[in-house]
Amino acid sequence: MATVRDRSIAIDVVDSMESAWRGLRSPRVVLVDIPIGLCDGPRACDVEARAMLGAARSRVFPAPCRAAAEAAGYLEANRLSKQITGKGLSKQAWNITAKIRQVDRFLRSTPAARGVVRECHPEVCFAGLCGRPILASKKTDEGFEERVNALAGVFGPVLGRGSVVMDAVEGAMSRWPRRELARDDIVDAMAALACAIAPVRELRTLPLDPPRDSFELRMEMVYRSR
């Protein structure tokens, strides 16, 4: 989790959406890289995000339908996905279903968080900040540097320090074991933060008029267009 604290970027590892929410004081926007809102077919935000990223479209994978997300195991989830949507469930999607369920249950039980806790995707955030998708993988030095430069263009002027992004990366890497936090996780979190602190006039959503799921949760991806 990335927040602005004392004119610097603070990176923290939290164990749940609820604990993250408790640690914030009257937030205006909280962006999470977890699907919010589930339906029985393709979500428009996933489809539009893939179109926006073009050659990097594979970095956005379809969210599971609700029945698959709530299944007890992968085989059952895959079967339900095929039965309901006509397509199987990827292992990538299955691997984050526990987090999807956690965020889904939190929002359904915490009315004050709805409309504040919203979905984003780091690659969509970077595409909005740069005006184009970043094609180099975030795992490579080239891709990492491109993302750091994009973030420096946001946080340097805001916090008044040219090294603020790398200070945050290096500080977090020294504080947390690599098995818990990799450097690309940190820049992903900062991409979400760069959008969360944006003036309202710069915030955009995919799709433009997001639909809601059966629990009235908005199915959208938020990003910043400068």
C-alpha angles and dihedrals in degrees: 000000000000124000136163110250129168093347092307137086113261118205119199135172112223129187099216145012089246094057091047090052092050090053094057127083115222095319119198096204130008114186122200130185092225127101112261117195121026131211140172097260141027114322113232091225092058092048094048093044091054090050091049092053095049109179089019093052094118089072088076113065124187117267115242121255113255096257092053092047090054096046120120096233144007097261092053091044092050091049093049092047091053091046096048105031102021090240134089124244118254119233087238091060092044092052092064099040092102089058091044090054091047094053092041093053092044093054093044090053098038111059092178090064096053111105090016099064103057137168126257136166118220094222091052089048091053092046089054093048094047099036089237138050117274102235099188112091116256087230091067126078090240093052093044092051092049090053094046090052091050090051093046088058088060106035100035095067093038097050097027096234125107094204097047095110097050090041088059093046095048093043093051093045090054092047102045129047114250091241087065101037131020124191092251089055088057096051089045090055091047091051089057090047092050088058096041092058094047121119109262091247090064097051118103134178137213109250103027092228105031118210122223131234126234090280093051093253113148115244101213146117118228122211140160126249112194 
